[in-house]
Amino acid sequence: MFEGFRIQQFAVNGTRLNGRVGGRGPALLLLHGHPQSHVMWHRVAPRLARRFTVVALDLRGYGDSARVPAGEDSSAYSKRAMAEDVLQVMSLLGHARFAVCAHDRGARVAHRLAADHPDAVTRMLLLDIAPTAAMYERTSREFALAYWHWFFLVQPAPLPERLIEADPVAYVRNVMGRRHAGLQAFAPEALAEYERCIAIPGTAGSICADYRASIGIDLAHDHEDIAAGRRLAMPLRVLWGEHGAVGRCFDVLDLWRQRAESVSGQALPCGHYIAEELPDRLLAEALVFLEGETP
């Protein structure tokens, strides 16, 4: 699925990340969402690699990256720790500054990366999220029903872990298949990878820790930024699916304009999984924005 890319492992920040690297040109970091892996970029990464040096990583706890102990407050899965992981990978590869394109959970890591290390991120394209703090604070009945896993995964251990581990493939198929496009949006080989990785021992615990961090330590970090008036300064573009819950439940552009200086974006005619549902449109948007223009 990634012709011309090489698989690499990176020992960074007390963990080990897996990823693929390919292409030539300015550096571009790709970060995936839940419950997926870097494989979600398979329909766009090879074409992006014609213009960029593309680094597609599995976040800690996902894909073939290491599952590390969560710690008492799940701080090992804070977006600050996960952002430090990917920053160190890019440094190892010789990229002091780079653009970022990220989806879902990876977009939350990207937000923290840009907030903590603004000199590293040149431009940022985020897919189908609003800021984490705003999403929690403005949760509605419709959002809670659509994003039920946000509230399931944060329940005290070991209940959600045990339920996922009882049938991890069913968990992936339910979370992904209940969205707008259903399971037909995913290439069989990509879906097989998501199913393989969810069954790796320790994955359920890592996923739960990711979400527990988001409703705990990550919110504390976000509120510190808000209280201090810190806003992202690099160009930010946000895209969301018009058939997804994020666009229905939140004013995406308004919420991001509260957290960043230069924001553009729009809804696309798809659901949550933009890179797999609408790859050609995403590629066109990405190439214009990442190469310095505003669509």
Disulfide bonds with the S-S distance in Angstrom:
none
